[in-house]
Amino acid sequence: MNYMTALLLSISANLDTLAVCVSYGIKKVKVSIIASLLISFITSLGTFISMFLGKVITNFISPKIVTIIGGLLLLILGLKVIFDFIKKYKKNQIKNLLRSKKVSYSEILDNPVKADTDNSGDIDLRECISLSIALSLNNLSVGIAASIAGISILLNTLFTFIFTLVSIYLGFFIGRKYASRFVGEYSDLVSGLLIALLGIYQIFF
């Protein structure tokens, strides 16, 4: 029973990871092995620590507050992607007024999605750390609940690491191979909206 409970808790906690990585996959980026392991390690470490300190944390900060903080970080990440899209869109609009409609190499440079058929690009270190922290904070509430419920710390931490890793690659695969076909040049906007909406959901629901 302890085994199944830890398994279900880990899967539930990583639904957020799956959704976030789908949104990143829409941007047609790819995640490196190091980045995947780092995200998985930080989220599982957060779960491990929270299960040790869960009862202490609940005396000062409620699980809801922890979830709200994680949601705010996701919201900030999403808004950053949206604002970056708006800046690039306005820049392209100005350039379109100053040049002919002929497609040039500079257009490809301004909008890499048009030429990125081999899924090049990756998550930089700052995005990786920010995403890891956000997901870790979301998993803290799961760790707190698991600690109070008496779930095995080792099992829950192990499952969290495994399912985070699986969710990362599955999410990026779904985003790149399927969702990106339908959003075209607005992929950054859709990606930002998905992350922001996930953050809002975490905050209010």
Secondary structure, 3 states (H helix, E strand, C coil): CHHHHHHHHHHHHCHHHHHHHHHHHHCCCECCHHHHHHHHHHHHHHHHHHHHHHHHHCCCCCHHHHHHHHHHHHHHHHHHHHHHHHHHHHHHHHHHHCCCCCCCHHHHHHCHHHCCCCCCCECCHHHHHHHHHHHHHHHHHHHHHHHHHCCCHHHHHHHHHHHHHHHHHHHHHHHHHHHHHHHHHHHHHHHHHHHHHHHHHHHHC
